[in-house]
Amino acid sequence: MSERKSPLKVIPSASEEQLVQALGDLLTRCSQEALARQDKFSVGLSGGSLIQLLTKALKSCNLKTANWVFFFCDERYVPLDDSDSTYGAYRAEWLTQLPSIQESQFVRADTSIPLDACAADYEAKVKSQVDRFDLLLLGMGPDGHTCSLFPEQPATLQETQRLVIPIRNSPKPPPERITFTLPLINNARNVAFVVTGGGKASVVKSVFVDLDKKFPAAWVNPTNGQLTLMVDAGAGKEIETLK
């Protein structure tokens, strides 16, 4: 077990409605703090169930998002209109649900160029627009992966120079992706995991109570930022000591 560089804040929710409200409260706080410092609020997005939860949170809070800029903590190396594209999934959802969010607010990966170039190009886009991310929204798989950092590929956790790297032979399809690395993630002002479902309860305990480093999510440890864990009743049922 290793020490956290900043305290972990755990926000348990008994229902999806509570979880959506908690996510909305986080977005409100982080956006207000960011826009008091600068003219843009930079957010890193993840896919999966977070898409629906984030959509509901943004709709319920009625936040002004004109100065928000959305990046992707990882992206599948597929065409942007492919069903596996994380950008494509958000764009399809928000086009109808949140029409005030403009296409220009997304910073997309260029998946039309070779994979290594795609990762390097996305890193350059991040560096040109962001000093430190204001908020990264992360998910976690039942295997403890986050972003596209997988336990089967531990070398990715040792990256110290590059902020975005290519992933090949991902254990989860599609096999080719790009992903944020730990130096970029751990430099953020706010990092929030949003984890749902009883099938993840044991890995939530392993990562957030035991700090078991065989799980990539346990390596997320902001150097000078706030780490938050949002769980529903199922995912949080084995972490009573943290609540």
C-alpha positions as CSV (number, residue, x, y, z in Angstrom):
1,M,0.0,0.0,0.0
2,S,1.3,3.5,-0.9
3,E,0.2,6.9,0.4
4,R,-2.2,9.2,-1.4
5,K,-0.8,12.6,-2.3
6,S,-4.2,14.1,-1.7
7,P,-7.2,12.8,0.2
8,L,-9.8,10.7,-1.4
9,K,-13.4,12.0,-1.3
10,V,-16.0,9.3,-1.5
11,I,-19.6,10.2,-2.6
12,P,-21.9,7.2,-2.3
13,S,-25.4,7.3,-3.9
14,A,-28.4,5.2,-3.1
15,S,-30.0,5.8,-6.5
16,E,-29.1,6.9,-10.0
17,E,-30.9,10.2,-9.3
18,Q,-28.6,10.9,-6.4
19,L,-25.5,9.9,-8.5
20,V,-26.6,12.3,-11.3
21,Q,-27.1,15.1,-8.7
22,A,-23.7,14.5,-7.2
23,L,-22.1,14.6,-10.7
24,G,-24.0,17.8,-11.4
25,D,-22.7,19.3,-8.2
26,L,-19.1,18.3,-9.1
27,L,-19.5,19.9,-12.6
28,T,-20.9,23.1,-11.0
29,R,-18.1,23.4,-8.5
30,C,-15.2,22.6,-10.9
31,S,-16.6,24.8,-13.7
32,Q,-17.1,27.8,-11.4
33,E,-13.5,27.4,-10.0
34,A,-12.0,27.1,-13.5
35,L,-13.9,30.0,-15.0
36,A,-12.8,32.2,-12.0
37,R,-9.2,31.5,-13.0
38,Q,-9.4,31.5,-16.8
39,D,-11.7,31.8,-19.7
40,K,-12.1,28.0,-20.4
41,F,-13.1,24.9,-18.4
42,S,-11.2,21.9,-19.7
43,V,-12.9,18.5,-19.2
44,G,-11.6,15.0,-20.1
45,L,-14.4,12.6,-20.9
46,S,-14.6,8.8,-20.8
47,G,-17.0,6.5,-22.5
48,G,-19.3,3.7,-21.4
49,S,-22.1,4.4,-18.8
50,L,-20.6,7.8,-18.1
51,I,-22.1,9.1,-21.3
52,Q,-25.7,8.7,-20.1
53,L,-25.0,9.8,-16.6
54,L,-23.1,13.0,-17.7
55,T,-25.9,13.8,-20.1
56,K,-28.5,13.6,-17.4
57,A,-26.4,15.7,-15.0
58,L,-25.8,18.4,-17.6
59,K,-29.5,18.5,-18.4
60,S,-30.7,18.6,-14.8
61,C,-28.2,21.3,-13.7
62,N,-28.9,23.5,-16.7
63,L,-25.3,24.7,-16.6
64,K,-23.9,27.2,-19.1
65,T,-21.4,25.3,-21.1
66,A,-20.4,27.8,-23.8
67,N,-16.8,28.1,-22.3
68,W,-16.3,24.4,-21.7
69,V,-13.9,22.4,-23.9
70,F,-14.2,18.6,-24.1
71,F,-11.2,16.2,-24.6
72,F,-11.2,12.4,-24.5
73,C,-9.2,10.5,-21.8
74,D,-8.9,7.7,-24.3
75,E,-10.3,7.1,-27.8
76,R,-10.7,4.0,-30.0
77,Y,-8.6,4.1,-33.2
78,V,-11.7,3.9,-35.4
79,P,-13.3,6.4,-37.8
80,L,-15.2,9.1,-36.0
81,D,-18.5,7.8,-37.3
82,D,-17.8,4.2,-36.2
83,S,-20.1,2.8,-33.5
84,D,-17.0,2.2,-31.3
85,S,-15.9,5.9,-31.4
86,T,-16.2,7.6,-28.0
87,Y,-16.4,11.0,-29.6
88,G,-19.1,9.6,-31.9
89,A,-21.1,8.3,-29.0
90,Y,-21.0,11.7,-27.2
91,R,-21.8,13.6,-30.3
92,A,-24.8,11.4,-31.2
93,E,-26.1,11.8,-27.6
94,W,-25.6,15.5,-27.2
95,L,-26.7,16.5,-30.7
96,T,-30.3,15.9,-29.6
97,Q,-30.1,16.0,-25.8
98,L,-27.7,19.0,-25.4
99,P,-27.9,20.9,-28.7
100,S,-26.3,24.0,-27.1
101,I,-22.9,22.2,-27.0
102,Q,-21.2,22.9,-30.3
103,E,-19.0,20.6,-32.5
104,S,-16.2,23.1,-32.0
105,Q,-16.1,22.4,-28.3
106,F,-14.8,18.9,-28.8
107,V,-11.1,18.3,-29.3
108,R,-11.0,15.1,-31.3
109,A,-8.4,12.6,-32.1
110,D,-7.4,12.4,-35.8
111,T,-7.9,8.7,-36.4
112,S,-7.3,9.0,-40.1
113,I,-3.5,9.1,-39.6
114,P,-1.2,6.3,-38.4
115,L,-1.8,5.2,-34.8
116,D,1.5,6.6,-33.4
117,A,1.0,9.9,-35.2
118,C,-2.6,10.0,-33.9
119,A,-1.3,9.8,-30.3
120,A,1.4,12.3,-30.8
121,D,-1.0,14.7,-32.6
122,Y,-3.5,14.4,-29.8
123,E,-0.8,15.1,-27.2
124,A,0.1,18.3,-29.2
125,K,-3.5,19.4,-29.1
126,V,-3.7,18.9,-25.4
127,K,-0.4,20.8,-24.7
128,S,-1.5,23.7,-26.9
129,Q,-4.7,24.2,-25.0
130,V,-4.3,22.8,-21.5
131,D,-1.7,23.4,-18.8
132,R,-3.6,21.3,-16.2
133,F,-6.9,19.7,-16.8
134,D,-9.7,21.2,-14.6
135,L,-11.6,17.9,-14.4
136,L,-11.0,14.4,-15.7
137,L,-14.0,12.1,-15.5
138,L,-12.9,8.5,-15.4
139,G,-14.6,5.1,-15.4
140,M,-13.2,1.8,-14.2
141,G,-13.7,-1.7,-15.6
142,P,-14.2,-4.9,-13.5
143,D,-10.6,-5.6,-14.3
144,G,-9.5,-2.3,-12.7
145,H,-8.6,-0.6,-16.0
146,T,-9.1,3.1,-16.5
147,C,-8.8,5.1,-19.7
148,S,-7.1,2.5,-21.9
149,L,-4.5,1.5,-19.2
150,F,-5.0,-2.2,-18.8
151,P,-3.6,-4.6,-16.2
152,E,-2.3,-6.9,-19.0
153,Q,-0.1,-4.0,-20.2
154,P,1.8,-2.8,-17.1
155,A,4.5,-1.1,-19.1
156,T,1.9,1.7,-20.0
157,L,1.9,2.6,-16.3
158,Q,5.7,3.3,-16.4
159,E,5.4,6.0,-19.0
160,T,6.9,9.2,-17.7
161,Q,7.5,11.4,-20.7
162,R,4.6,11.1,-23.1
163,L,1.1,12.4,-22.2
164,V,-0.8,10.4,-24.8
165,I,0.3,7.0,-26.0
166,P,-0.8,4.5,-28.6
167,I,-2.3,1.2,-27.4
168,R,-2.0,-2.0,-29.5
169,N,-3.5,-5.4,-28.7
170,S,-5.9,-4.0,-26.2
171,P,-7.4,-6.9,-24.2
172,K,-10.8,-5.2,-24.7
173,P,-11.9,-4.6,-28.3
174,P,-11.2,-2.6,-30.5
175,P,-7.5,-3.5,-30.2
176,E,-6.0,-0.1,-31.2
177,R,-6.6,3.0,-29.1
178,I,-4.9,6.1,-27.7
179,T,-4.9,7.0,-24.1
180,F,-3.9,9.6,-21.5
181,T,-1.0,8.5,-19.4
182,L,-0.4,8.9,-15.6
183,P,1.7,12.0,-15.8
184,L,-1.2,13.8,-17.5
185,I,-3.9,12.3,-15.4
186,N,-2.1,12.9,-12.1
187,N,-1.4,16.5,-13.0
188,A,-5.2,17.4,-13.1
189,R,-6.8,19.7,-10.6
190,N,-9.8,17.3,-10.2
191,V,-10.0,13.6,-11.0
192,A,-13.4,11.9,-10.5
193,F,-14.1,8.2,-10.9
194,V,-17.7,7.4,-11.6
195,V,-18.3,3.6,-10.9
196,T,-21.6,1.8,-11.0
197,G,-22.8,-1.8,-10.5
198,G,-22.3,-4.6,-8.0
199,G,-20.0,-6.4,-10.4
200,K,-17.3,-3.8,-9.6
201,A,-17.7,-3.8,-5.8
202,S,-14.6,-6.0,-5.1
203,V,-12.3,-4.1,-7.5
204,V,-13.5,-0.8,-6.0
205,K,-12.3,-2.1,-2.6
206,S,-9.0,-3.3,-4.1
207,V,-8.3,0.0,-5.8
208,F,-9.6,2.5,-3.3
209,V,-9.1,0.8,0.1
210,D,-6.2,-1.6,-0.5
211,L,-4.5,0.6,-3.2
212,D,-3.5,-2.6,-5.0
213,K,-1.2,-1.6,-7.7
214,K,-1.9,-4.5,-9.9
215,F,-5.0,-2.5,-11.0
216,P,-4.2,0.5,-13.2
217,A,-6.9,2.6,-11.5
218,A,-4.9,2.4,-8.3
219,W,-2.1,4.4,-9.9
220,V,-4.3,7.4,-10.3
221,N,-3.0,9.6,-7.5
222,P,-3.2,13.4,-8.2
223,T,0.0,15.2,-7.3
224,N,-1.8,18.4,-6.2
225,G,-5.4,17.8,-6.9
226,Q,-8.7,16.4,-5.6
227,L,-9.5,12.7,-6.2
228,T,-13.2,11.8,-6.0
229,L,-14.9,8.5,-6.1
230,M,-18.6,8.4,-6.9
231,V,-20.3,5.1,-6.5
232,D,-23.8,3.7,-6.6
233,A,-25.0,1.3,-3.9
234,G,-23.8,-1.7,-5.8
235,A,-20.3,-0.6,-6.6
236,G,-19.8,0.9,-3.1
237,K,-21.0,-2.0,-1.0
238,E,-17.5,-3.2,0.0
239,I,-16.0,0.1,1.0
240,E,-17.9,1.0,4.2
241,T,-14.6,2.0,5.8
242,L,-14.2,4.9,3.4
243,K,-17.7,6.4,3.7
